[in-house]
Amino acid sequence: MSTPVNVPEIFGSLVFDDATMKERLPKQTYKALKKTIQDGDVLDLNVANIVANAMKDWAVEKGATHYTHWFQPMTGITAEKHDSFINPTDDGRVIMEFSGKELIKGEPDASSFPSGGIRATFEARGYTAWDPTSYAFIKDGTLCIPTAFCSYTGEVLDKKTPLLRSMERISDEAVRVLRLFGDNETTRVVTTVGPEQEYFLIDKELYEQRKDLIYTGRTLFGAKAPKGQELEDHYFGVIRPRVVEFMADLDRELWKLGILAKTKHNEVAPAQHELAPIFTTTNLATDHNQLTMEIMKKTAEKHGMVCLLHEKPFAGVNGSGKHNNWSISTNTGKNLLNPGKMPAENTQFLLFLAAVVKGVDEYQDLLRISVASAGNDHRLGANEAPPAVISMFLGDELQAVIDSIVEGTEYSADGKRKMQLGSNVLPDFTKDTTDRNRTSPFAFTGNKFEFRMLGSALNIACPNIMLNTIVAEELSLFADELEKADDFDSAVKDIIKKAFTEHQRIIFNGDNYADEWLVEAERRGLSNLRSTPEAFSRYLTEKNVELFTKHKVYTEKELNARYEIMLENYSKVINIEAETMLDMAKKDILPSVSAYVRELTDTALSKKALSDTIPCDVEIELAEKLSKLNLCFSRKISALEEALIKAKDIDGVQALADFYQGTVFAAMSELRAVGDEMEINVSSDYWPYPSYGDMLFSI
């Protein structure tokens, strides 16, 4: 019987959070630190020294011996270099010390992190800078201090710094707009996010027999199992005992770190699950999601399983995404995307909605780029995720409001009606005025937008940087116009009408999975950027560079670096997958199929030796079929090898990524098709790898 968990007692127990700071810091120090966190004030070094000492004492009491500046380089995962608290004394012993200078700044070696040409390999120095808006925490006996990461020359090399910049920009512009509406109380606006995380769990022993999963995170070969998700019996189904234990353990570990893990359930595909947190500020949500992915993997190993976070670990069943529930709130507690009971009369809401609609339409390429990766390319466009076309779902009620604004007609609300389920024992309840659209890439869901295109392994900083910046730009343009207006009420209505009129094409409330939508989207002039290289070819357009440099989210040099890094990463991922395929094909699959053919022919010869009347047609036909397939397989191996050789002669990150996408990946797909056909026809005793059925149904 499991030990009862006192959730309020353990929640945040490993976090140097607000309550802990209030308890352990002198009153004036606490106030100064809160000013930094809430208003962005510069932190005095004397205050930092007091905070550092209190933080160290707390961490040591919790069993920590080391500290690390925990940061998010352009690798997509987190990084940390651990230093102990010890300092030598004159008598040959040590004391535990931690200074404000050590808290505020670190100097990790930056030479081996992706930089996109910002600095040469020999220019090793890099800096980490404490982010006081994200609480320090203890992980594996180490005090982890969330930090930003930059090069020696000051260019950012991480994902946190641009995110913080974008949050400041949308706050500044939103406050400008709120002042025009007479709101003099709000001093800061924050974007909030609740990222739903999908993942697969498979048995560790089976995982360790799959080179492709070990090296790439996805299966490069694998025939479809007899049963997949056709019966839709896994979604929200009873959670298996082994998974229940994992989820309970995961919840406890996340709660200790102050992560608001709320909902857990089975997802659509067999062996697939989801965890959803309560929303929090975007910066914290990003840190928490990175921690969540790390702890998922560690916790799974404790239970003899492996957590797969790749977007498409298994072909033929749904891949994994991450739904980014994004909203805008004031520091006075108002949700600026809450339409209220009468959205048609809520001018402030309509203006913020107009900013989002206009921004998503004008910068649809940036939103597509923000979710682009080699892994996510497998999902987008399949009937498990939105297409690669960006569009917005607003629902019937808001669509009717917008139509009335655009057409200049009177809006008539039908009012909410009761849902009656036809049984006296079941309660009546109020029907929502709009449905949910689970096929939409960017859907309004009551008081927030759900950006559904993110891949499961993605660092959510990227799409939220884009969202914050494009909405900041639109709010800035609106504020510029409204501040000069003689008649505010008339001007704001004109802005709202113009935005909705000119950007209606981005709104689509239908089935995004339907083939007809792609035809309609093309007619509307919406972008359909089907692959990562195609998407990134739009990254450095004049419009996009101007957006980021105007708002000081990225410099032009930083933008160029990210373009180089992302395309290089794409090519490297496909290359690793191709090399892994070749290793599996040549060392394991070819010999195994040949051995099985030999077994078949030996059996046929044995039958003939016993008697000419014993039929051996089955063995001969199967041996001939597999021999032909194996020959085809060998030729496909050669084609893939030739493609990889050609790739070495291609210059330029864009051209190379295009080649990997168009030629290398195509050769991989052809090799896989033959390999999967052979798996279907080879005895499981001879096939060298666990099957899809083994992996998806073994937990």
N, C-alpha and C positions, 0 to 999 in steps of 0.2 A: 504494500500500500504506500503510495507516494506521500511525502511530507507536505502538509498544507503550506501554502505560500502566503505570507503577509505582504501583499503588493504595495500598499502605501509605505511600509517600512523599508522594503528593498529598493523602491523606485528612486533612482538618482543617487543611490548610496555610493557609487563610484564616480560621482561628478562633483566638481568644485563649482556648484551652482549658486544661484542667488541666495538661497536660504543659508548655505554654508558660508558664503562670503559675509553675509550680514552678521552671522554668529561669530566669525573669527577675525574680522577686520575692525580696526578702530572706526568710529562713526564717520569721521571726516574722510578717511581713506575710502570707505565704502561709498560715500556720496560722490567722491571724485571719480571713482571707477564707474559708477552708474552713469555719471554725466558722459563719460567716454562711450559707454555702451549705447546709451539712448540717444545722445545728441552728436556723437562723433567728435567730442572734444579731445585735444591732444593730452596724452597721459604723462604727467610729470614723473621723472626718474625716481624721486624720493617715494612717491606713491607706489611705483612699480617695485621698489625694494621691499616695502612692507607687504605688498601682495605676494611677492615671490616667497618670502620667508613663511608667511601663513600657509601658502599653497604647499610648500615643501613639508612643513610640520604635519599638515593634514594627510599628505600622500604617504609619508613615512609611517604614520599611525595606521594607515590602511595596508601597510606591508610593501610599499614601493621602495625600491633602492635606486632607480634610475629615472631620468626624465628624457623626453625627446620632443623635438619640434616636428609635429605631425603635419605633413603638407601633401598637396595634390598636384604633382607634376603633370606634364603632358602625356604621360604614359596611360592615363585613364584610371589608374589605381592610386593608392596612397603610398607615401614613403616616410621613413623614419630612421634617424641615427641616434643611438642610445648613449647617454653619458650618465655616469653615476653621480650621486650627490656628494661623494666623499672628497674631502680635502685633507692633505697631510698636516699634522701638527709637529711642533719642534721635538716632542718626546717620542716620535716614531709611530704615533697612532693617527687616527683620522677623526674628523668631525663631519657632520652632514650639513652642507651649506648649499644655498641656491640664491643667487643675486637677482636684482631687478634687471641688470644688464643681460644676464643669461636668459631671463624670462622673455625680454623684449626682442633680442636678436640672436640668431644662430648663424653658423657659417658652414653648411654642408658643402661637400665637393660637388659642383654642378656639371663637371665635365662629361659625365656619362648619361645625363638626362637629355631628352629631345629638346633641341633649341631652334631647329629650322634655320640654322646659319646665323643666329644672333651672335654667337661667339664661337671661336675656334676651340678645338679639343684641349689645347694647352692652356686655355684661359679657364682655369678650374674653379675659381672662387665664385660662390653664390651666397645669397643671404636668405634667411628665413626671418619673418617679422610676425610677432604675436598678433593674433586677431582676438581682441578682448570681447568681441560680440558673440564668440562661440566658446562655450565653457570648456575648461580643461577637464580631463577625465583619466581614470586609471584603467590600463589594459595590460594584462599579463605582467603585473608587478612593475609597470612603468607609468610615470606621470606623462600623459600625452597632452601637449600644448598645441592647439590648432593654430597654424601659421600660414602666411602667404610666402611665396617663393619667387625670388627675382635674381637676375644675373648681376654680375659685378658692375655693369654699366647701367643698371636700373630697369631694363626691360623685363616684363613679367614672364616667368617660365611655368606658370601654374594656371589652375582653373579658378581658384578662390579669388584672386585679386580682381580680375575682370568682373566677377560676379558681384563683389562688394561695390565696385565702381558703378555697375549698372543699377544696383539697388539705390545708391545715393542719387543717381540721375532721375530715376522714376519718382523718387521721393520729392526731390526739389521741384520737378515740374507738376506733380500732382498737388503739392501744397500751393503752388502759384494758382492753379485752377480753383482749388477750394477757397482761397482768399476771395476770389471773384464772386463766389457764391455766398460770401459773408461768414465763412467758417474761420474764425480767428483763434480757435482753441487748438486745432491740429498743428503740431510742429514737425511731425514726421509721418511718412507713409511707408509701409512695408509691404512687400509682396510675400505671400505665404504659399506653401506647397505641401501637399500630402502625396508622396509618390507610392503608388501600389506596385509591389515587387513580385513578379512571377519567377518560378524556378522549377527545376526537375530534381528529383531524388532517385538515385539508383544505388544498387548494392556495390560496396567498395571492391569486393573480390572480382566482380564482373568488370568494373571500371578498369582495374589494373591489368586486364587482359586485352584492352582496346588501346592500341597505340594512338589512334586518331583522337580519342577523347583526352588522353594524357597530353598530347602535343598541341592540339588545336581547340579542344573544348567541344567539338562536334564530331558526329560519325561521318566519315568520308565514304564508307561503304555500308550497306545495310539494306536487305530486302524487307519490304513491309511485312509486319506480323499478320497472321490470319485475322486478328481482331485489333482494331485501333480505337478510334473515338466515335465510330459510327452509331453506336447505341446511345450515345450521350449520357452514359450511366456514371461517368466519373465526376462530372461537373456538380459541385455542391453535394456529392455523395458522402456516405459515411467514411470518415477518415480512419485509415488502418492503424492498428495499435502501435506499430513501430513508428509510424509517422506522428501519431499523437504524442508519443514520448519525446520525439525530436522537437515538435512544435512547442511543447510545454517547457522544455529546456531552453529553447531559443527565446521564448518570451521572457523567461527569468533573466537571461543574460542581457537582453536588450533593455529590459526595465531597469536593471542596475545602472545602465549607462544613460538613463533618462530618455530613452527612445520610446516614443508613444505607440508601441505596437498594439494594434486594436483588433483587427479582423484577420482570420485565417480560414482557409477553405481549400478544397480540391478544385483544380482548374479543369479545363476542357479535356486536355490530353491525358492519357494514362500516365501516372507517375509525376504529374505536374500539379503544382500548388501555388497559392498566392498568400502574401502577407501585406496588409495595408495599415499604415500608421495614421494617427490623427495629424492634421496639418500643423505646421509651425513655420516660423520665418524661413525664407528661402535659403539663407546661409546655413542655419542650423539643420534644415531638412536635407541639404546637400551633404553636410558632414555626417549626419545620421544615416543617410542611405549608403554612403561608402562603408560605414561601420557595419550596417546591417548585412551587406553582401559578404564582408569579411567574416562576420560571426556566424552567418549561415553555413559557410564552408567549414569552419572549425567545429561547429556543433554537429554537423552531419557526420564528420569523421569520428566523433565520440560514439556515435550510434552505428558505426560500421557501414556508413553510407557516404556518398559523394553528392554534393550539391552542384548542379550544372547551371551556370548562369548565361551560357551562350544563347544567342537569340534563336538558334535553330539546331539543337543538338540531334534531333531525329527527323529525317525526311518523312513526309507523308502524314505527320500529325502536327498539331498546332505548335508553333514556336512560342517563345516567351517575350513579353513586352514589359513596359513599365509605364503606367498611366500617371501623368504629371498634372495633378489637380491644382491649378494656379488661380490665385485671387489677389485682390489689393485691399489693404485695410489701413485705417488710421491708428495713430497711437492713442486715440480717444475711444477706440473700440468699434468703429463703424466699418462695415464691409462696403466698399465703394462699388462692388458688382452685385449688390443686393437690389433687385428691382422694386422691392416693397409690394404692397397690396395693389397699387395703381401705377404700374410701370409707365403707362402713357403720359402720366402727369409728373413723373419723376425726372425732371430735366437734368439734374446732376448725374443720375445713373445713365441716362441716355447719352450724355456727352462722353462719359467714360467708355460706354459700350461702343460708341462711334469711333473712339480712339483705337480700340482693339480691332474693330472690323477694318478700319482704314489701314492700320499697321499690318495686319495679317495679309491683306490683299497686296499692299505695296511691297512687302518684304517676304512674300511666300517662299522665295528661293532660300532665304536665310533660315527659315524654320525647317525646311527640308534638309538643308545642310547640317543643321544642329543635331539631327538624328541619324546622320549618314555614317555607316560603317560596313565593313565587309560582312559582318554577321547579320546586321539588320536588313541588308539587301535581300536576304532569303525570305523575310517576312512580308515586307511592304508589297502590296499588290496581290497577295494571296488572300483567300477567304478566311483569314484569321487575324488580319490587321488591315488598317486603312490602306488605300492605294498610295502611290508615291505622289499623288496630286493633293495639294493642300486645299481644304475647304472648311467652312464653318457651319455647324448646326446651331440654330437658335431656338427652334421649336415653334409650335403654332402660335402661341400667344405673342411672343416677341416679334415673330414674322408679321403678324397682323398689325402690331403697333408700328413697325417699320413701314409696312405698305401704306398705312394711313398717313404717315409723315411724308413719304415720297409722293403720294398721290394727292395730298392735301385734303383728305377726306376725314370725316369724324370717326374716331375709333370707338367701337362699341364692344365692351367686355361682356361675354356671355355669363360670366360668373362661374364660380366653382360649384360642382355638383357632387352629390353623394354617390359613392359606389355601394351598391346593394348586392350582396352575394347570394341571396335567395334562401338563407337559413337563419332562423331566429337566434341560434346560438352564436352566429358569427357577427362581429361588430360591423356597423356601417362606418365608412371613413371617407374623408374628402379626397376626391380625385385631383391629382396634380393638373395644372393647366397646360403642361407640356410633357411629352413622352421623353424617354432617353433614346439616343441614337448611338448604338454601340459600334456602328460602322464608320462614324465620322472621325476624321483626324483631330478635329478641334471643336469639341461640343460644349455648349453652355448647359450646365447642370444645376440650375437653381440660383446659385450665387458665386459661381466659379466657372472656369473653363477647364475641361479635361483634355489635355494634349495627349493623344493616344498612340502617337507614332514612335515613341521612344523604345529602343531596344533594351532588353533586360540587363545587359552588362554596362550600359551607358552611365557615365557620370552626369547627373542631372544638371550640373552647373551650366553645361553648354546650351541646352534649349532655354533655360531661364535667363541666361545672359541676353539671348536674342529677344525673348519676350519683353523683358524689362526695358531694353534699349529701344525697341521699335515703338513701344507704347509711350515711353518718355519722349521720343521724337514727336509723336502725334500730339501729345499733351502740350509740348513746347510750342508747336505751331498754333494750336488752339488758343493758348494763353497769350501769345504774341498778338493775335487778331482781336481777342476779347479785351485786352488791356487798352487797345486804341479805340474801341467802339464807343460811340456816343450813347447808344441804346443797348445795354447789355442783354436784356431779354430777347430783343429782336435778333441781335447778332448771334446769340447762342443757338437759337432755333434755326437760323440760316446755316450755321456750321453743321449742326446735326443733320438737317435735311440734305445738305450737299454731300456729306460723307456717306450717308446711306444710299443716296441716289447714284453716286459715282462708283460705289464699291459693292453693289448688289451681287455681282458675279461670284464673289467669294462665298456667298451664303448658299448652302445646299442642304435641304432637310430630308432628302431621300436616301436610297440605298447606295452607299458608296462602293459596295462590292459588285454592283451590277455593271456589266459590260457597257450598257447604254450610257452610264455616267461618264466613262472615259471619253466617249464620243462627244457628249454634251460639254464636258470640261474643256476639251480642245476647241470646241465652237466658241466657248466663252473666253478663250485666250489664257486659260490657266496653265501653269507649267506642269509637265509630267516628267520629272527627273528620275529616271528609273534606277540608276545606279549611283554609287558614291562618286566615282570619277566624273560622271555627268553632272552631278550636283555641285561638286567643288569647282567645276569650270566656271561657275557663276560667282564664286566667293569674292573675288577681287574686282568686281565691277565698280565703276566710279560711284554709283549710287550707294553701294554697301560700304566702301571705304570712307566716303564722306559722312555716312551715318555714324560710324564708330569713332572716327577722329573728331567729329564735331562734339560728341558727348564724352570724349576722353575715356572711353571704355577700352579701346586699343589704339596704339599708335600704328602708323602705316607699316612700320618695321615689324611690329608684333603680329599684325594681320598676315603679312607675307610669311612670317615664321610658322604660323598655324596652318596656313595653306600647304607649306612644304611638309610639315610634320604629319598632317592627316593623310595626305596622298602617299607619302613614304610608308606610313603605317599600313595603309590599304595594300600596297604592293608586297610588303613584307609578310602580311597575314596570308595572302593568296600563295605566295612563294612557299611558306612553311607548310601550308596545306598540301600543295602540289608535291613537295619533297616527301611529306609523310605518306601520301598516296603511293608514290613510287616505291617507297620502302616496304609498305604493306603488300603491294602488288607483286613485287619481285621476290621478296624474301619469304612471304607467307602464302599468298593466294595461289600464285602460279604453281609452286611445288605441291600444295595441298590438292589442287584440282588434278594435277598430273598423277599424284599418288592414287587418287580415287579412280581415275581412268584405268590405271594399271590394275587396280583391284577388280574393276569391272571386266577387263579383258582376261585377266587370270581366271576369273569365275567362268567366263564364257568358254575358255579353253579347257577348263576342268570338266565342264559339262559335256563338251564334245568328246573329250578323252574317255568319259564313262560310256557315252552312247550317242550315236548320231541322231537318235530320235528325241533326245531331251532338248526342248526349245531353249535357245539362248538369245533370241531376238531382242528382248528387253535390254539386256546388258550391252549388246552390240550397238543398238540404236542410241542408247544413252551415252555410251563411250564415244561414238562418232559425234554426237551433238556437242558434248563437252570438249572434245578435241578441237572442233571448229571454233567454239567460243573461246577456248584458251588461246588459240592462234590469233583470233581477233583481239583478244585482251592484250596479247604480247605486242601487237601492232599499235594498239592505242597507247601502250606504255611508251613506245618509241616516239609517237607523235607528241606526247606530253613532254618527254625529255627534250625533243627538238624545240618545242615552244619555250622551255626554260632557257635553253642555250641562246635563242634569239633575243630573249628579254635582256640578256647581259649587254647587248649592243645598243640598247635604246637609251637616249639621253633625254633628260627633262622629266620632272616628277609627274606632270600631267600625261605626257605621252606614254610613260612607263605604266602608270595606273590604267590608262585606256587599254594598253596591250594586255595587261594581266586580266582585265575584265572581259575583253572581247575575244582573246585568243587562248590564254592559259586556262581561264575558268571554263571555257567551252570544251577544251581538251579534257579537263578533269571530269566534266559532266558525262562525256562520251565514255571515258574509262570506267566511271562508276556504273553506268547503265549496263555494261557487259558484265562487270563484277557482280552486280546484284542479280542478274539473270543466272549466273553460274551458282550463286548461293542457293537459289531456289531448287536447283537440280542436283546439288551435291549432298551426300549424307552428312548429317550434323556431326557424326564422329570424325569427319575429315575437315569440315570447315573450321578455319583457325581461330575464329572469334565468336564470342557470345552473340546470339541473335537479338533482333529487336524484341521479340517475344520474351526472351530471357530477361532483358534489361528493364523493359517497361512494366512487367508484371511480376517481378521477383520480390518487391518490398512487402 
